[in-house]
Amino acid sequence: MGLPKIEFSSWLKWTERNGIEDSDKPGVYMLSKFKMAPPPVADPLDENVIYFGETCNQSLRERWVQFDASAFQLKRGHSGGKTYRGTYGDDGSDLYVAAMPVKLEDEVLRSQFIRFAERKLILDFVVRWKRLPKCNRK
């Protein structure tokens, strides 16, 4: 069995995130802030990427509920959401999300692939920009 390619959905506004196909699955996601409309293809090396996240045991949608609660409702549950709130402190109107749902059936393989993909994306970003995305921490 081959591993899936690391490729993302198109960018959607944060408020439209549940429209991402297969977001009821675990996977990797990235967040960006765009003042104007985002590019048609979600590029993990775009300088506007502010966060890479993953979920292995929940759906992307469930994880996004936690991010939203921490970023915009002053609740606990997502360190990236808390970092977002501390860094930007806004309403998220210019926040976009793209996702890579992972549909591998084998739970161990799926979890390891998801963790690998997120770490690889962060590493590639750091190599390109010489810094972490603004809401990812060491």
C-alpha positions in Angstrom: 0.0 0.0 0.0 1.4 3.4 -1.0 1.2 6.5 1.1 -1.0 9.4 0.0 0.6 12.5 -1.5 1.0 15.5 0.7 -1.5 17.8 -1.0 -4.1 20.2 0.3 -7.6 21.3 -0.5 -8.1 24.9 -1.8 -8.2 27.7 0.7 -11.5 28.3 2.4 -12.5 31.1 4.8 -12.3 29.9 8.4 -16.0 30.3 8.7 -16.5 28.0 5.7 -14.1 25.3 6.9 -16.6 22.5 7.2 -17.1 22.7 3.4 -13.7 21.0 2.9 -14.3 17.5 1.5 -13.6 14.7 3.9 -13.0 17.0 6.9 -14.9 14.4 9.0 -11.6 12.4 8.8 -8.3 13.0 10.7 -5.5 14.8 8.9 -3.3 17.8 8.6 -4.4 21.4 8.1 -2.8 24.8 7.6 -3.9 28.3 8.4 -3.1 31.5 6.6 -4.1 35.1 6.7 -4.8 36.9 3.5 -6.0 40.5 3.2 -7.1 39.9 -0.4 -8.5 36.7 -1.9 -6.0 33.7 -1.5 -4.3 32.1 -4.4 -6.2 29.3 -6.1 -3.8 26.6 -4.9 -2.9 26.2 -1.2 0.8 26.2 -1.1 2.4 25.0 2.3 5.4 27.2 1.5 3.4 30.4 1.1 4.9 33.0 3.4 1.3 33.8 4.7 1.0 30.4 6.3 0.8 31.0 10.1 0.1 27.5 11.4 0.3 23.8 10.7 -1.8 21.4 12.8 -2.7 17.8 12.8 -5.2 15.5 14.4 -4.8 11.7 14.5 -7.7 10.5 16.7 -10.4 13.1 15.9 -11.8 14.5 12.8 -10.4 17.8 11.4 -13.8 19.3 12.1 -13.6 18.4 15.8 -10.1 19.8 16.1 -11.2 23.0 14.4 -14.0 23.4 17.0 -11.2 23.4 19.7 -9.1 25.9 17.7 -12.1 28.2 17.3 -13.0 28.0 21.0 -9.4 28.9 22.0 -8.8 31.5 19.3 -12.1 33.4 19.4 -14.0 32.4 22.6 -11.2 32.6 25.2 -11.6 28.9 26.1 -8.9 26.3 26.6 -8.3 23.2 24.4 -6.0 24.2 21.6 -2.5 25.6 22.1 -2.4 26.9 18.5 -5.7 28.7 19.0 -4.4 30.3 22.2 -1.2 31.4 20.4 -3.4 32.8 17.5 -5.4 34.8 20.0 -2.2 36.1 21.7 -0.5 36.9 18.4 -3.4 38.4 16.4 -6.3 39.0 18.8 -8.7 39.5 16.0 -12.0 38.1 14.8 -10.4 35.8 12.1 -12.1 37.6 9.2 -9.0 37.2 7.1 -8.2 33.6 8.3 -8.2 30.8 5.8 -7.8 27.0 6.1 -6.7 24.3 3.8 -6.7 20.6 4.8 -5.3 17.2 3.9 -7.7 14.6 5.2 -6.0 11.2 5.5 -8.2 8.2 4.6 -5.8 5.4 5.4 -7.6 2.6 7.1 -4.7 1.3 9.2 -4.9 3.4 12.4 -1.2 3.1 13.2 -0.1 3.9 9.7 -2.5 6.8 9.4 -1.4 8.3 12.7 2.3 8.1 11.9 1.8 9.5 8.4 -0.2 12.4 9.7 2.5 13.2 12.3 5.3 12.8 9.7 3.4 15.1 7.2 2.9 17.9 9.7 6.5 17.8 10.9 7.8 17.7 7.3 5.6 20.7 6.3 7.0 22.7 9.3 10.5 21.7 8.5 10.1 22.7 4.8 8.6 26.0 5.9 11.5 26.7 8.2 14.1 25.8 5.6 12.4 28.2 3.1 11.7 31.1 5.5 14.2 30.6 8.3 11.5 30.9 10.9 8.5 28.9 12.2 5.0 29.8 11.1 3.9 32.5 13.5 1.5 30.3 15.5 3.6 27.2 15.7 5.9 26.9 18.7 9.2 25.1 19.2 
